[in-house]
Amino acid sequence: MDGRIKDLYFRNNLIIGNYYQKVQPGEKLIDFMAAVMASGGQFTDSEVSGNIIAGCDNTGFAAPGGDCKAQPVGPWTFRDNVVHSCKIGWIAYTTDSGCIGISNFVGYKLEDGVITHFEANDVRASKILITDTTRGVMLGTGKIAGEHRNLLTDSYIGGTALHQFPSAYAGREQECSDLNGFLISFATATVKRIPPTPTMLPWRSLISDALFESTLVVKNVIFENFKEGLVPGCKRNRIFTSNDYASDASANTYISNVIKNNIGSTNLFYFQNPNPEWIGIEDCGGWMCTGIINIIVKDLDGSFIGSPSTIIPNNRKVGKDRCTLSIDMNGYICNNLNWGLLTFESLDADRQTRLITPINISSADGFRNDINTYMDHGWDGFYTSLLRLSRFHSIVQTNKNYLIEYKGTLPNVLRFQLQAADPSDWVVARQRYTNPQIVLVLKKGQQIKPNIPRNGVNISVTDPCGANVYHGGEQTIEFKMTGEATCDINLVVSNGVKGEVRYKMDIDDFFRQDGPSAFIDNVAWILGIDLTRVRVTNVIKGSTIVSFEVLSQYQYETINSETYQQIEEDNQWIISKLRESFEAGKLNLFESEILDLSFRSTMKNYEFQPSQSLTDTKSIILIGVIIGATVLLVTAFYCTYKQYRRKAKVNPQNNIQNDNLAKYSINNGAVAATNLTIDESNLDNTENKLDWTTESSSKKIYQSKFISYFIIIISDPEWS
């Protein structure tokens, strides 16, 4: 069908059978076939309805969904069609608006009922009837920026519809086992297309990074006939399951106002385990990808579980002693909604090459979750790309404090969000930086002033999203996230100067006079800069110690030798101005004396470190000079020694006054030749060796004569 044709009507037809040409070795595309293949446009003022497709080899309908932005509720062009006894019922591809509407469809006896994973950020499925299908509804989005939503509503999803006629399944137990009503949705950076390439299949496979967030809402749906033993031989049928290809992340899922008929207590859900084949440099690295065991499903009103509950995978360090484990369903049921998904990622340029995993998230009550980086989804010719995105998802209990520990230098910019949580819920996270750096907390690009702890309280329950405290002595930042959709914050390492000033005054007097504001005003005035570049991060007793930061005017994402010099000079200018102000008494507050102060220049974690490179270069040059000088000295010394020994050869019958050595020694006053005797017993004529001795100080005379000879001989023009 050609969607460019207006007023196209295709109604009430019976289509039986079509042949699916499987991909042959070496082919890049599949000769894709469907009983009804629709392409080329949006089918304006058209209708395809009332058709039955039976017994096809692969796909019943490959047709666009409705434009649910132009028309929010169906039915749309393709409606009231039936597909059975095929591999796939309906592949619903994208519309131009990015919103795919799927409605009024019946499918049974299929491997996949309804599939969509095309360019869209909004999918709405309604009035769907699916039964006796391996994977009933699979909704996926991708590629488009923004919030990604999937909706399944006003539908019926069944397991074994003909359970009252068990003979219908006799000898076909494999076909009536492992039936799943719907798959938890997903959103990825790239999507599928028609026709697909071999790497895009199966359709539920994910071939690119999961997006930061996506949701699936299931409401007003009837689930029926998922029960163990309902039909002899039919086993492991569940209402929903996670996607076995979702290594990175899955949609946060919310279930409400559903009806269950004939559902077994162990047939509600099943969470897939990580695939052992993912372990390796080509996929997840040295251990498993962890997105598949960090999924949140919430029964908002108790209509699914029996009371409002949170359902999570079998992540034992997370669920143990906090929730009830179902081995049959491979997951935990937590009898409250106080759970969320802590999601964070690096925004640095090297976010696909720098590994900071494993990451450990823990709390004081024994909670611990170990997190890995995303899978490597790319290819470089015949090899994987060795690029893995630093994006992370961790199940957490809300209204608690957590420590996040990394196995590497933290990125300059980290984005954080608490997902799948009630707006009133919160978590406080704490993480340590390897260097004493300036760390800003930004919300929508606006800097959030750090809290100044008083009376032992750092961050309170009533503090808003982004509240933060920097503990300078520990190089640790503590920050708060809430479940509000707008609570999307960045932690940003910045260039600047960190300092401390100790005033001789009582700390209560300091706060009584609004010391932090007065200090910021004063420093900004001294430096002639905007107030937003000065921050007080802490005030502690002793007498009153003010910890503060001044941001550099240069905040480059990457640097070279020139920009590095700019940053360093700017930081040093700040330090020098503050020292001058101290000496001039301008840094004083409330007429109090400054007891001591200190400053430190600090920078982001740049890959290029000119100071280190310069130091290394100087060290190499210095080492080279030392080695070269040593070689020259040893060579000169050796040559002198050989010259000395050659000239020192004498015959026992000869008078020493005739020797050149004596000439140099006597003429230059180094030694007295008359004190010198020859020990003929030590004379070795064969090897031309001669020992010089005296009665009392032969060694001293020998050394003195040799050193004198060395100095004279290397300065003699004849020697060179």
Residue pairs with C-beta under 8 A, 6 or more apart in sequence:
1 8
1 10
1 36
1 37
1 38
1 39
1 40
1 43
1 48
1 63
2 8
2 39
2 40
2 41
3 38
3 39
3 40
3 41
3 42
3 43
3 46
3 64
4 40
4 41
5 41
5 46
6 44
6 45
6 46
7 45
7 46
8 43
8 46
8 47
8 48
9 46
9 47
9 48
10 36
10 47
10 48
10 49
10 51
11 47
11 48
11 49
11 50
11 51
12 49
12 50
12 51
13 50
13 51
13 52
14 51
14 52
14 54
15 35
15 36
15 51
15 52
15 53
15 54
15 56
16 53
16 54
16 55
17 35
17 54
17 55
17 56
17 57
18 33
18 34
18 35
18 56
18 57
18 58
19 33
19 57
20 33
20 56
20 57
20 58
20 59
20 87
21 30
21 31
21 33
22 30
23 29
23 30
23 31
23 198
27 198
28 197
28 198
29 195
29 196
29 197
30 195
30 196
30 197
30 198
30 201
31 195
32 59
32 62
32 194
32 195
32 196
33 57
33 58
33 59
34 56
34 58
34 59
34 60
34 61
34 62
34 91
35 53
35 56
35 59
35 60
35 61
35 83
35 86
36 48
36 51
36 53
36 60
36 61
36 62
36 63
37 62
37 63
38 48
38 61
38 62
38 63
38 64
38 78
39 62
39 194
42 64
42 67
42 77
42 95
42 96
43 64
43 77
43 78
46 77
47 77
47 79
48 63
48 77
48 78
48 79
48 81
49 75
49 78
49 79
49 80
49 81
49 104
50 80
50 81
51 81
51 82
52 81
52 82
52 83
52 84
53 60
53 61
53 81
53 82
53 83
53 84
53 86
54 83
54 84
54 85
54 86
55 85
55 86
56 83
56 85
56 86
56 87
57 86
57 87
58 86
58 87
58 88
59 86
59 87
59 88
59 91
60 81
60 83
60 86
60 88
60 89
60 90
60 107
61 78
61 81
61 83
61 89
61 90
61 91
61 92
62 90
62 91
62 93
62 194
63 78
63 90
63 91
63 92
63 93
64 77
64 78
64 92
64 93
64 94
64 95
64 100
65 76
65 78
65 92
65 93
65 94
65 95
65 100
65 101
65 102
65 116
65 123
66 74
66 75
66 76
66 77
66 78
66 95
66 100
66 101
66 102
66 103
67 76
67 95
67 96
67 97
67 99
67 101
68 74
68 76
68 95
68 97
68 99
68 100
68 101
68 122
68 124
69 97
69 98
69 99
69 122
70 97
71 101
72 124
73 101
73 103
73 126
74 101
74 102
74 103
74 104
74 124
74 126
74 127
75 103
75 104
75 127
76 101
76 103
78 90
78 92
78 105
79 103
79 104
79 105
80 104
80 105
81 90
81 104
81 105
81 106
82 105
82 106
82 107
83 89
83 90
83 105
83 106
83 107
83 110
84 107
84 108
84 109
84 110
85 109
85 110
86 109
86 110
87 110
87 111
87 112
88 110
88 111
88 112
88 113
88 115
88 203
89 105
89 107
89 110
89 112
89 113
89 114
89 130
89 133
90 102
90 105
90 107
90 113
90 114
90 115
91 115
91 116
91 194
91 203
92 100
92 102
92 114
92 115
92 116
92 118
93 100
93 116
93 118
93 194
94 100
94 116
94 118
94 119
94 120
94 191
95 101
95 120
98 119
98 120
98 121
98 122
98 144
99 120
99 121
99 122
99 123
99 124
100 116
100 118
100 120
100 122
100 123
100 124
101 124
101 125
102 114
102 116
102 123
102 124
102 125
102 126
102 128
103 124
103 125
103 126
103 127
103 128
104 127
105 114
105 127
105 128
105 129
106 129
106 130
107 113
107 114
107 128
107 129
107 130
107 133
107 136
108 130
108 131
108 132
108 133
108 161
109 132
109 133
109 175
110 130
110 132
110 133
110 134
111 133
111 134
111 135
112 133
112 134
112 135
112 138
112 203
112 204
113 128
113 130
113 133
113 135
113 136
113 137
113 138
114 125
114 128
114 130
114 136
114 137
114 138
114 139
115 138
115 203
115 204
116 123
116 138
116 139
116 140
117 138
117 140
117 141
117 142
117 186
117 188
117 191
117 192
117 203
117 204
118 142
118 191
118 192
118 193
119 142
119 143
119 144
119 191
120 141
120 142
120 143
120 144
120 191
121 141
121 144
121 145
121 146
121 147
121 148
121 149
121 187
122 141
122 148
122 149
122 150
123 139
123 140
123 141
123 149
123 150
123 151
123 185
124 151
124 153
125 137
125 139
125 150
125 151
125 152
125 153
125 155
126 151
126 152
126 153
126 154
126 155
127 154
127 155
128 137
128 152
128 155
128 156
128 157
129 155
129 156
129 157
130 136
130 137
130 155
130 156
130 157
130 158
130 181
131 156
131 157
131 158
131 159
131 160
131 161
131 225
132 158
132 159
132 160
132 161
132 162
132 175
132 176
132 179
133 179
134 178
134 179
134 180
135 180
135 182
135 183
135 204
135 241
136 157
136 179
136 180
136 181
136 182
137 152
137 155
137 157
137 181
137 182
137 183
138 182
138 183
138 185
138 203
138 204
138 243
139 150
139 152
139 182
139 185
139 216
140 150
140 185
140 186
140 187
140 188
140 191
141 148
141 149
141 150
141 185
141 186
141 187
141 191
141 214
142 148
142 187
142 188
142 189
142 190
142 191
142 208
142 211
143 188
143 189
143 190
143 191
147 213
147 215
148 187
148 211
148 213
148 214
148 215
148 251
149 214
149 215
149 217
150 185
150 214
150 215
150 216
150 217
150 251
151 216
151 217
152 182
152 216
152 217
152 218
152 219
152 221
153 217
153 218
153 219
153 220
153 221
154 220
154 221
155 220
155 221
155 222
156 221
156 222
156 224
157 181
157 182
157 221
157 222
157 223
157 224
157 239
158 181
158 223
158 224
158 225
158 226
159 179
159 181
159 224
159 225
159 226
159 227
159 230
159 237
159 267
160 169
160 176
160 179
160 225
160 230
160 231
160 234
160 237
161 225
162 168
162 169
163 225
163 230
163 231
163 262
166 231
166 232
169 175
169 176
169 231
169 233
169 234
173 232
173 233
173 234
173 235
176 231
176 233
176 234
176 237
177 233
177 234
177 235
177 236
177 237
178 235
178 236
178 237
179 226
179 234
179 237
179 238
180 237
180 238
180 239
180 240
180 241
180 270
181 223
181 226
181 238
181 239
181 240
182 218
182 239
182 240
183 204
183 240
183 241
183 242
183 243
184 216
184 240
184 241
184 242
184 243
184 246
184 250
184 251
184 253
184 295
184 297
185 214
185 215
185 216
185 250
185 251
185 253
186 206
186 210
186 214
186 243
186 246
186 249
186 250
186 251
187 210
187 211
187 213
187 214
187 251
188 206
188 207
188 208
188 209
188 210
188 211
189 208
189 209
189 210
189 211
190 207
190 208
192 200
192 203
193 200
196 203
199 207
200 207
204 243
204 244
204 245
205 245
206 243
206 245
206 246
206 247
206 248
206 377
207 377
208 377
209 248
209 374
209 377
209 389
209 391
210 246
210 248
210 249
210 250
210 291
210 374
210 391
211 249
212 343
212 345
212 391
212 415
212 417
213 252
213 343
213 417
213 419
214 249
214 251
214 252
215 251
215 252
215 253
215 254
216 251
216 252
216 253
216 254
217 253
217 254
217 256
218 240
218 253
218 254
218 255
218 256
218 258
219 254
219 255
219 256
219 257
219 258
220 257
220 258
221 258
221 259
222 258
222 259
222 261
223 239
223 258
223 259
223 260
223 261
223 263
224 260
224 261
224 262
224 263
225 261
225 262
225 263
226 237
226 238
226 239
226 262
226 263
226 264
226 267
226 268
227 237
227 262
227 263
227 264
227 267
228 235
228 236
228 237
228 264
228 266
228 267
229 264
230 262
230 264
236 270
237 267
238 267
238 268
238 269
238 270
238 329
239 260
239 263
239 267
239 268
239 269
239 304
240 253
240 268
240 269
240 270
240 297
241 269
241 270
241 271
241 272
242 250
242 270
242 271
242 272
242 292
242 295
242 313
243 250
243 272
244 272
244 275
244 292
246 272
246 291
246 292
247 274
247 275
247 278
247 283
247 284
247 289
247 291
247 292
247 374
247 375
248 289
248 291
248 374
248 375
248 389
248 391
248 393
249 291
249 294
249 391
249 393
250 291
250 292
250 295
252 296
252 298
252 341
252 419
252 420
253 295
253 296
253 297
253 298
254 297
254 298
254 300
255 297
255 298
255 299
255 300
255 303
255 304
256 299
256 300
256 301
256 303
257 301
257 303
258 303
258 304
259 303
260 303
260 304
266 326
266 328
266 329
268 304
268 305
268 329
269 297
269 311
269 329
269 331
270 329
270 330
270 331
271 292
271 293
271 295
271 313
271 314
271 329
271 330
271 331
272 292
272 330
273 292
273 293
273 314
273 330
274 288
274 289
274 290
274 292
274 293
276 288
277 283
278 284
278 288
278 289
278 375
279 285
279 286
279 287
279 288
281 384
281 386
282 376
282 383
282 384
283 289
283 375
283 376
283 384
284 372
284 373
284 375
284 376
284 388
285 355
285 357
285 372
285 373
285 388
287 358
287 372
288 372
289 372
289 374
289 375
290 370
290 371
290 372
290 393
291 374
291 393
292 313
293 313
293 314
293 315
294 313
294 315
294 341
294 369
294 371
294 393
294 394
294 395
295 312
295 313
295 395
296 310
296 311
296 312
296 339
296 340
296 341
296 395
296 419
296 420
297 310
297 311
297 312
298 308
298 309
298 310
298 311
298 337
298 339
298 420
299 305
299 307
299 308
299 309
299 310
299 311
300 308
300 337
301 308
302 308
302 309
305 311
305 333
307 335
308 336
308 337
309 333
309 334
309 335
309 336
309 337
310 323
310 333
310 334
310 336
310 337
310 338
310 339
311 331
311 332
311 333
311 334
312 318
312 319
312 323
312 331
312 332
312 334
312 339
312 395
313 330
313 331
313 332
314 325
314 330
314 331
314 332
315 332
315 369
315 395
317 367
317 368
317 369
317 370
318 332
318 367
318 368
318 369
318 395
319 325
319 331
319 332
319 334
321 366
322 332
322 334
322 367
322 397
323 332
323 333
323 334
323 335
324 332
324 333
324 334
324 335
325 331
325 332
326 332
326 333
337 422
338 397
338 398
338 399
338 425
339 395
339 396
339 397
339 398
339 420
339 421
340 395
340 396
340 398
340 418
340 419
340 420
340 421
340 425
340 427
340 483
341 393
341 394
341 395
341 396
341 418
341 419
341 420
341 421
342 361
342 393
342 394
342 395
342 396
342 402
342 416
342 417
342 418
342 419
342 427
342 429
342 481
343 391
343 392
343 393
343 394
343 416
343 417
343 418
343 419
344 391
344 392
344 414
344 415
344 416
344 417
345 351
345 389
345 390
345 391
345 392
345 414
345 415
346 354
346 356
346 390
346 391
346 411
346 413
346 414
347 411
347 413
347 414
347 415
347 490
348 354
348 411
348 412
348 413
349 557
349 558
350 411
350 607
351 389
351 390
351 391
351 411
352 387
352 388
352 389
352 390
353 386
353 387
354 390
354 408
354 409
354 411
355 373
355 388
355 390
355 407
355 408
356 373
356 390
356 406
356 407
356 408
356 409
356 410
356 411
357 371
357 372
357 373
357 390
357 392
357 406
357 407
357 408
358 370
358 371
358 372
358 407
359 370
359 371
359 372
359 392
359 394
359 404
359 405
359 406
359 407
360 368
360 369
360 370
360 371
360 403
360 404
360 405
361 367
361 368
361 369
361 370
361 371
361 394
361 396
361 402
361 403
361 404
361 405
362 368
362 369
362 402
362 403
362 405
363 397
363 400
363 401
363 402
363 403
364 401
365 400
367 396
367 397
367 400
367 402
369 394
369 395
369 396
371 392
371 393
371 394
373 388
373 389
373 390
373 391
373 392
374 388
374 389
374 390
374 391
375 388
376 384
376 385
376 386
376 387
376 388
378 384
378 385
378 387
379 385
380 386
390 411
396 402
396 418
396 427
398 418
398 421
398 422
398 425
398 426
398 427
398 483
399 425
399 426
399 427
400 427
400 428
401 427
401 428
401 429
401 430
402 427
402 428
402 429
402 430
403 429
403 430
403 431
404 429
404 430
404 431
405 431
405 432
406 431
409 434
409 605
410 431
410 433
410 434
410 493
410 605
411 493
411 605
412 492
412 493
412 557
412 604
412 605
413 490
413 491
413 492
413 493
414 490
414 491
415 488
415 489
415 490
416 429
416 479
416 481
416 488
416 489
416 490
416 491
417 481
417 487
417 488
417 489
418 425
418 426
418 427
418 481
418 482
418 483
418 487
419 483
420 483
421 482
421 483
422 483
423 482
423 483
423 484
423 485
424 482
424 483
425 482
425 483
426 461
426 480
426 481
426 482
426 483
427 480
427 481
428 459
428 478
428 479
428 480
428 481
429 478
429 479
429 480
429 481
430 476
430 477
430 478
430 479
431 476
431 477
432 474
432 475
432 476
433 439
433 475
433 476
433 477
433 493
434 475
435 475
435 602
435 605
436 472
436 475
436 498
436 600
436 602
437 475
437 493
437 494
437 498
437 602
437 603
437 604
437 605
438 493
438 494
438 495
438 496
438 498
438 549
438 551
438 602
439 470
439 477
439 491
439 492
439 493
439 494
440 447
440 491
440 492
440 493
440 494
441 447
441 448
441 450
441 466
441 468
441 477
441 479
441 489
441 490
441 491
441 492
442 448
442 466
442 489
442 490
442 491
442 492
443 465
443 466
443 487
443 488
443 489
443 490
444 486
444 488
447 532
448 466
448 467
448 468
448 489
449 535
450 468
450 469
450 470
450 535
450 536
450 537
450 538
451 458
451 459
451 463
451 467
451 468
451 469
452 469
452 516
452 536
452 537
452 538
452 539
453 469
453 538
454 511
458 469
458 478
459 467
459 468
459 469
459 478
459 479
459 480
460 467
463 480
464 480
464 482
465 480
465 481
465 482
465 484
465 486
465 487
465 489
466 479
466 480
466 481
466 487
466 489
467 479
467 480
468 477
468 478
468 479
468 480
469 477
469 478
469 479
469 537
469 538
470 476
470 477
470 478
470 537
470 538
470 547
471 477
471 478
471 538
472 498
472 500
472 537
472 538
472 547
477 491
479 489
479 491
481 487
481 489
493 604
493 605
494 551
494 552
494 555
494 604
495 551
495 552
495 554
495 555
495 556
495 567
495 570
495 571
495 602
495 603
495 604
496 533
496 549
496 550
496 551
496 552
496 571
496 574
496 602
497 549
497 550
497 552
497 571
497 574
497 575
497 578
497 599
497 600
497 601
497 602
498 547
498 548
498 549
498 599
498 600
498 602
499 547
499 548
499 549
499 550
499 575
499 578
499 597
499 598
499 599
499 600
500 545
500 546
500 547
500 548
500 597
500 598
501 519
501 545
501 546
501 548
501 587
501 594
501 597
502 542
502 543
502 544
502 545
502 546
502 594
502 595
502 596
502 597
503 510
503 543
503 544
503 545
503 546
503 588
503 589
503 590
503 592
503 593
503 594
503 595
504 543
504 592
504 593
504 594
504 595
505 543
505 544
505 589
505 590
505 592
506 543
506 544
507 539
507 540
507 541
507 543
507 544
509 590
510 539
510 544
510 546
510 589
510 590
511 539
513 590
515 539
515 544
515 546
515 589
515 590
516 536
516 539
516 546
518 589
518 590
519 536
519 546
519 548
519 589
520 531
520 534
520 535
520 536
520 548
521 531
522 586
522 587
522 589
523 534
523 548
523 550
523 578
523 587
524 530
524 531
524 533
524 534
526 577
526 578
526 581
526 586
526 587
527 533
527 534
527 550
527 574
527 577
527 578
529 550
529 553
532 551
533 550
533 551
533 553
534 548
534 549
534 550
534 551
535 548
535 549
535 551
536 546
536 547
536 548
537 547
537 548
537 549
538 545
538 546
538 547
539 545
539 546
539 547
540 547
543 595
544 592
550 574
552 567
552 570
552 571
552 574
553 570
554 563
554 566
554 567
554 570
555 604
556 563
556 567
558 606
558 607
558 608
559 567
559 606
559 608
559 610
560 608
560 610
561 610
564 606
564 608
564 610
564 611
565 610
567 603
568 601
568 611
571 601
571 602
571 603
572 601
574 599
575 599
575 601
578 587
578 597
578 599
579 599
581 587
582 594
582 597
587 594
587 597
588 594
636 714
637 710
640 709
640 710
640 713
640 714
641 706
641 710
643 713
643 719
644 661
644 706
644 709
644 710
644 713
645 688
647 659
647 660
647 661
648 659
648 661
648 690
649 688
649 690
650 656
650 659
650 678
650 690
652 678
652 680
652 683
656 662
656 673
656 676
656 678
657 666
657 673
661 705
661 709
662 673
662 676
664 670
664 708
664 709
664 712
664 713
665 671
665 673
665 705
665 708
665 709
666 672
666 673
668 708
668 712
670 704
670 705
670 708
670 709
671 701
671 704
671 705
671 708
675 694
675 701
676 692
676 694
676 701
677 693
677 694
677 695
678 690
678 692
679 691
679 692
679 693
682 689
682 690
682 691
682 693
683 689
683 690
683 691
684 690
692 698
692 701
692 702
692 705
693 702
694 701
713 719
714 720
